[in-house]
Amino acid sequence: MEKTEFLEQNIFQNLKNLNDGFDSDSIQYFSETDFETVLERIEQFGIGIYEMKPRLDEDFLDVKVNEDYRKKATDPKWYKRAFSDFKKQQANLKYSASYKVSDRLLNRKSAADVANESAAKGEEQVTNEE
């Protein structure tokens, strides 16, 4: 599975991408509320963030990277702190980030893939028994 596909299926699912063309199509931007959900989900998966870039309208506000906090990209303390700092600095920002997704996660089948395979095997067994 590709990194983009993994993020779409497991992290960005049911969240609104606010990038309406002001940046590269491959970069997703989220509201403060949705980005908080992104942070919760990446922590559950053990995904890291290398940098966080919020925008105010079309302008970059600032960039924070994990090295600024002397933490590993996968340490949630740094990105939670950076997010909190940005929220205090300015309301209604659009947030983007660059993510570190391990090969282990990318090679792991999604829960939906596993469920679909199980359902297919179940149908196969019923067919074979007939």
trRosetta pair geometry for C-beta under 8 A, 3 or more apart (Angstrom, degrees):
i j d omega theta_ij theta_ji phi_ij phi_ji
1 5 5.2 -127 -174 87 89 121
1 6 5.2 104 130 -63 122 94
1 106 5.1 -153 71 -168 85 70
1 107 7.4 -167 25 -79 88 21
1 110 7.3 101 -81 -35 160 99
2 5 4.5 89 60 9 86 106
2 6 6.9 -151 93 -9 43 86
2 106 7.3 -1 -139 -149 7 118
3 6 5.7 -56 -148 35 30 113
3 7 6.4 26 157 -16 65 106
3 99 7.3 169 180 85 115 108
3 101 4.9 155 -132 48 94 135
3 106 6.4 -48 -77 -95 61 125
4 7 5.9 -57 -149 37 29 108
4 8 6.3 31 153 -20 65 108
4 26 7.0 -74 -108 -151 132 95
5 8 5.7 -54 -147 36 30 114
5 9 6.2 18 160 -11 66 112
6 9 6.2 -66 -146 43 25 103
6 10 5.8 -22 174 20 65 119
6 11 7.6 46 129 -1 70 104
6 101 5.8 137 88 -172 144 157
6 105 6.5 95 -164 131 150 103
6 106 5.7 -93 -51 -107 148 71
6 110 7.9 -172 -124 -75 69 107
7 10 6.8 -76 -125 54 19 83
7 11 4.7 -42 -155 42 63 122
7 12 5.6 47 147 -8 81 108
7 28 8.0 -175 136 18 128 139
7 99 6.4 137 -94 50 130 158
7 101 7.0 -119 -57 -58 92 145
8 11 7.6 5 -26 50 10 79
8 12 5.3 -42 -121 56 38 117
8 13 7.1 85 157 -65 47 71
9 13 6.2 20 -175 -62 25 115
9 110 5.7 -55 137 -111 143 152
9 112 7.4 -114 -172 21 123 132
10 13 6.7 10 -96 -13 4 117
10 41 6.9 162 143 171 75 123
10 45 6.5 84 143 -76 133 149
10 110 6.7 -146 -65 -123 107 108
11 38 5.9 54 172 -140 100 76
11 41 4.8 155 -129 113 68 135
11 42 6.0 35 -123 -67 125 81
11 45 7.3 -80 -75 10 99 148
11 47 7.1 -41 -81 29 138 163
11 99 7.8 175 35 -110 177 164
12 15 5.2 -106 -166 49 58 114
12 17 7.2 25 -170 -66 128 98
12 28 6.0 -2 -117 130 142 172
12 30 8.0 -147 -128 -70 89 127
12 38 7.0 15 -88 -104 62 102
15 30 5.8 -14 162 -120 125 124
15 34 4.4 121 -155 -160 110 118
15 37 6.2 -175 -90 82 125 133
15 38 6.8 42 -97 -61 174 92
16 30 7.1 125 74 -129 61 74
16 31 7.0 30 67 -5 105 106
16 34 6.2 -126 42 -75 73 160
17 28 4.5 -84 -123 -143 106 95
17 29 6.5 89 -167 49 64 57
17 30 7.1 -55 -110 -77 42 70
18 29 4.4 -76 64 97 93 100
18 30 6.3 150 3 -102 106 20
18 31 6.4 115 -45 -49 137 69
18 94 4.9 -126 88 -133 141 124
19 22 6.5 -128 -150 45 68 80
19 23 5.4 -76 -138 51 117 97
19 25 7.2 155 123 -128 131 36
19 27 6.1 144 -91 94 158 75
19 28 5.9 -126 2 -130 125 36
19 29 4.6 122 -53 15 84 101
19 94 7.8 140 -66 165 63 138
19 96 7.7 55 -63 -79 119 126
21 25 7.9 -2 -105 -80 54 77
22 55 7.5 145 112 166 138 167
22 58 5.0 -137 -149 -127 138 89
23 27 4.9 -57 124 69 125 129
23 29 7.0 108 33 -36 133 120
23 55 7.9 -149 -39 -47 129 152
23 96 7.4 -87 84 -37 166 163
24 27 4.9 83 67 3 89 103
27 96 5.2 26 175 -154 104 149
28 96 6.4 155 82 -119 45 94
29 55 6.6 -33 -133 27 142 119
29 94 4.1 29 170 162 124 111
29 95 6.4 145 -156 66 69 31
29 96 4.8 -55 -92 -59 70 98
30 34 3.8 -124 -176 97 114 114
30 35 4.3 153 90 -61 116 78
30 37 7.9 -120 171 51 150 96
30 38 6.0 153 33 -23 164 134
30 94 6.9 145 61 -161 24 68
30 95 5.4 -36 61 62 80 89
30 96 7.5 132 11 -79 74 52
31 34 4.7 87 50 14 81 102
31 35 6.7 -149 87 -8 36 89
31 94 6.9 -40 -88 -111 40 64
31 95 7.8 5 116 18 8 93
32 35 5.9 -58 -142 37 25 109
32 36 6.6 33 154 -25 61 103
32 87 6.5 98 -143 -107 127 102
32 91 7.5 -50 -41 -160 154 61
32 92 7.1 -86 -20 -99 120 25
32 93 6.4 86 -69 53 95 75
32 95 6.9 99 -94 -15 46 121
33 36 5.8 -52 -157 27 30 114
33 37 7.0 29 146 -15 61 102
34 37 5.4 -51 -158 33 41 115
34 38 6.6 48 143 -23 68 99
35 38 5.0 -41 -149 30 43 119
35 39 6.5 46 151 -20 66 98
35 83 7.0 -175 128 -133 116 122
35 95 3.9 36 -96 61 156 141
36 39 5.7 -50 -152 34 33 112
36 40 6.7 35 149 -19 63 103
36 83 7.4 133 -94 171 69 146
37 40 5.6 -52 -149 35 34 113
37 41 6.3 30 154 -17 66 107
38 41 5.9 -62 -150 39 28 108
38 42 6.3 21 158 -16 67 107
38 95 7.7 -161 44 101 143 123
38 97 7.5 162 135 23 139 129
39 42 6.1 -54 -140 37 29 105
39 43 6.4 32 158 -22 62 106
39 76 7.4 110 180 -146 94 100
39 79 6.2 -170 -130 124 110 117
39 80 6.6 123 177 -87 140 72
39 83 6.2 -41 -71 -46 156 163
40 43 5.9 -59 -154 33 28 112
40 44 6.7 29 151 -20 63 106
41 44 5.6 -53 -153 32 35 113
41 45 6.5 17 156 -5 67 109
42 45 5.8 -63 -147 47 36 103
42 46 8.0 -104 166 58 60 13
42 47 3.9 -87 -157 66 90 110
42 48 7.6 -171 166 -33 121 8
42 49 6.9 71 130 -47 161 97
42 99 6.8 -130 -123 -132 137 117
43 46 7.6 36 -173 -72 30 32
43 47 7.8 -77 -50 46 22 74
43 76 4.7 37 -110 -93 112 138
45 105 6.2 67 175 -127 109 141
46 74 6.1 12 180 -157 70 121
46 102 7.3 -16 109 2 108 126
46 105 7.4 -170 70 -64 98 129
47 74 7.1 -155 133 -118 16 83
47 99 5.6 -4 167 -170 119 111
47 100 6.4 162 -174 76 66 61
47 101 5.4 -14 -126 -95 106 69
47 102 7.8 -140 -105 -2 61 79
47 105 7.1 -27 -79 -6 89 175
48 66 7.3 -14 179 -64 111 151
48 72 6.8 -83 -120 140 135 82
48 73 3.1 73 165 124 134 94
48 74 3.7 -71 -77 -68 104 60
48 75 7.7 31 -123 11 98 48
48 99 6.8 139 81 -165 52 57
48 100 3.5 -5 63 51 106 118
49 52 6.0 31 158 -59 135 90
49 66 6.8 148 91 -58 69 106
49 73 5.9 -165 63 -170 31 84
49 78 7.8 -154 68 93 101 103
49 79 4.6 83 46 -91 136 141
49 97 4.7 -42 -143 180 115 134
49 98 7.0 116 -161 72 64 50
49 99 6.0 -37 -101 -105 60 58
49 100 7.1 -129 -55 10 14 87
50 65 6.2 -15 158 -145 63 90
50 66 6.1 -80 -141 -1 37 110
50 73 5.1 -21 -80 -119 58 127
50 97 7.7 143 48 175 62 84
50 98 4.6 -37 53 89 108 104
50 99 7.4 -150 5 -81 86 8
50 100 6.0 107 -44 -42 92 100
51 63 5.7 -1 -173 -176 119 102
51 64 6.8 160 -153 84 67 42
51 65 4.5 -29 -96 -96 87 80
51 66 7.6 -101 -69 -11 49 72
51 97 6.5 178 91 -151 49 65
51 98 5.1 31 45 28 88 104
52 63 7.2 158 77 -157 48 55
52 64 5.0 -10 54 60 98 93
52 65 7.8 -176 17 -80 66 37
52 79 6.3 134 -49 -138 133 89
52 82 5.2 137 39 127 144 137
52 83 6.8 -113 -165 -70 164 72
52 86 7.2 -115 127 -34 127 147
52 95 6.7 -21 -169 -161 96 101
52 96 7.6 159 -157 87 51 44
52 97 4.8 -20 -104 -101 65 96
53 60 6.1 -43 -173 -137 103 106
53 62 7.9 -155 -134 93 58 40
53 63 5.0 -13 -97 -108 86 85
53 95 7.6 140 79 -157 44 53
53 96 5.1 -21 67 68 92 93
53 97 7.0 166 19 -87 71 41
54 60 7.7 118 85 -155 45 59
54 61 4.9 -15 89 32 94 124
54 62 7.1 14 48 49 92 71
54 86 5.1 129 -8 -163 149 140
54 90 7.6 168 121 70 141 117
54 93 3.9 12 -177 166 126 136
54 94 6.5 144 -159 72 69 43
54 95 4.9 -30 -98 -97 83 67
54 96 7.5 163 -88 22 34 64
55 58 6.7 -26 178 -157 126 13
55 59 6.3 150 -158 76 82 34
55 60 5.7 -54 -101 -96 77 42
55 61 6.5 178 -117 -14 22 86
55 93 6.5 144 65 -166 37 82
55 94 4.7 -20 58 60 95 100
55 96 7.5 31 -11 3 102 104
56 59 5.6 -21 64 67 81 92
56 61 5.2 85 -14 -69 100 105
56 90 5.9 -59 -83 154 126 152
56 92 7.6 76 -131 97 79 83
56 93 5.8 -55 -78 -110 69 79
56 94 7.9 171 -82 18 23 81
60 63 7.0 -10 179 -49 127 89
61 86 7.1 109 93 -142 143 100
61 89 7.2 130 165 116 137 133
61 90 6.2 -139 -129 32 150 149
61 93 6.4 -51 -13 -124 147 128
62 86 7.4 -156 58 -105 112 95
62 89 7.7 -26 13 127 135 169
64 68 5.5 -95 -160 42 77 153
64 69 7.7 46 174 -29 109 105
64 82 4.1 179 105 -143 151 126
64 85 7.2 109 -70 69 158 133
64 86 7.4 -124 -2 -53 133 109
65 68 5.3 117 61 -11 65 99
66 69 6.1 -70 -164 46 45 99
66 71 5.3 -103 -172 79 91 79
66 72 6.5 -23 168 143 142 16
66 73 4.7 -124 -29 -89 162 55
66 75 7.2 119 -150 45 117 97
66 78 5.1 82 -133 117 73 160
66 79 7.4 -34 -90 -55 87 84
67 70 6.9 32 -165 -82 44 40
68 78 7.7 131 70 -162 81 115
68 82 7.6 93 75 -92 128 116
69 77 7.3 -172 153 110 139 89
69 78 3.8 161 76 -127 150 103
69 81 6.2 130 -117 70 144 135
69 82 6.9 -103 -41 -52 135 100
71 75 4.0 -112 175 65 115 140
71 77 6.0 -157 -117 72 157 99
71 78 3.8 -162 57 -46 142 127
72 75 4.7 108 57 -19 78 102
72 78 8.0 -177 61 3 39 136
73 100 4.5 78 120 3 143 144
74 100 6.5 -90 -62 80 83 128
75 78 5.3 72 90 1 100 101
75 79 7.9 151 92 1 59 85
76 79 6.1 -68 -149 48 47 97
76 80 5.5 44 158 -22 81 112
77 80 6.1 -62 -144 40 23 108
77 81 6.1 22 159 -18 62 113
78 81 5.8 -61 -150 38 27 110
78 82 6.2 26 155 -19 66 108
79 82 5.4 -47 -139 38 37 113
79 83 6.1 42 157 -21 65 104
79 97 7.6 35 -140 -127 128 148
80 83 5.8 -53 -148 37 29 113
80 84 6.3 31 152 -19 63 107
81 84 5.6 -55 -148 37 30 113
81 85 6.3 34 152 -21 65 105
82 85 5.6 -53 -149 34 31 114
82 86 6.5 31 153 -18 64 105
83 86 5.8 -54 -149 36 30 111
83 87 6.4 31 153 -20 64 106
83 95 7.5 22 -122 -125 94 152
84 87 5.7 -54 -147 34 31 112
84 88 6.5 30 154 -17 64 105
85 88 5.9 -58 -152 36 30 110
85 89 6.3 31 151 -23 64 110
86 89 5.5 -58 -148 35 32 115
86 90 6.9 -46 177 45 66 84
86 93 6.2 -80 160 40 113 162
86 95 7.5 108 117 -98 157 110
87 90 7.8 -107 -147 64 19 45
87 91 7.2 41 -162 -99 63 56
87 93 7.7 -126 -93 23 51 119
90 93 5.6 89 99 -55 105 110
101 105 5.5 -104 -178 75 86 131
101 106 6.0 96 132 -54 111 98
102 105 4.9 99 63 5 82 97
102 106 7.1 -150 100 -2 46 88
103 106 5.4 -58 -145 42 38 112
103 107 5.9 32 158 -17 71 110
104 107 6.1 -61 -145 40 24 106
104 108 6.5 31 153 -30 60 106
105 108 5.6 -52 -149 25 33 115
109 113 4.2 -118 -178 85 104 132
109 114 5.3 124 111 -53 124 86
109 117 7.8 -11 172 -5 158 137
110 113 4.6 102 55 1 77 101
110 114 7.2 -146 94 -2 44 85
111 114 5.8 -55 -151 38 34 111
111 115 6.2 34 151 -19 67 108
112 115 5.6 -55 -145 38 31 112
112 116 6.2 33 155 -20 66 106
113 116 5.8 -56 -147 37 28 111
113 117 6.4 28 154 -18 64 107
114 117 5.8 -55 -149 36 30 111
114 118 6.4 30 153 -19 64 106
115 118 5.7 -54 -148 36 30 112
115 119 6.3 30 154 -19 65 106
116 119 5.7 -54 -147 37 31 111
116 120 6.3 31 153 -20 65 107
117 120 5.6 -54 -147 37 31 112
117 121 6.3 31 154 -18 65 105
118 121 5.8 -54 -148 36 31 110
118 122 6.3 34 152 -22 64 105
119 122 5.6 -53 -150 34 32 115
119 123 6.5 31 153 -17 64 103
120 123 5.8 -53 -150 36 32 110
120 124 6.3 36 150 -23 64 107
121 124 5.3 -52 -146 35 34 116
121 125 6.4 36 154 -22 66 102
122 125 5.9 -51 -150 32 31 110
122 126 6.6 29 153 -17 63 104
123 126 5.7 -55 -151 36 34 111
123 127 6.3 34 152 -19 66 107
124 127 5.7 -56 -149 38 30 112
124 128 6.2 28 154 -18 65 110
125 128 5.7 -57 -144 39 31 110
125 129 6.2 31 157 -22 65 109
126 129 5.9 -57 -148 34 29 111
126 130 6.9 39 153 -34 61 100
127 130 6.0 -49 -158 14 32 115
